[in-house]
Amino acid sequence: MGGSITFTSQYGLVDVSTLPVISIDNKPVQKHANPQPEPDLAQENPVNTQNINQEADIFAALEKLAKLKQKGILTDNEYSAKKTELLSRL
């Protein structure tokens, strides 16, 4: 009583009671009479967050490579080749 069903997804724990109801008995559920429009994030923030995330990932990988080189795990040639590959993605 008073409990809820949960499951785990790639986004973590999901509580079924928080999910929107789409249909009941295969009949679409009516939305609110005056639905609030979804904000257009592309117009509000013209910066492409995907590119920012990708650049941050590349810089993090470069830092890891430098540490591996300092520890002697990577040779100078291996480090240079991978660094060149990562920087070409920017």
Secondary structure, 3 states (H helix, E strand, C coil): CCCCCEEEECCEEEEHHHCCCCEECCEECCCCCCCCCCCCHHHHCCCCHHHHHHHHHHHHHHHHHHHHHHCCCCCHHHHHHHHHHHHHCC
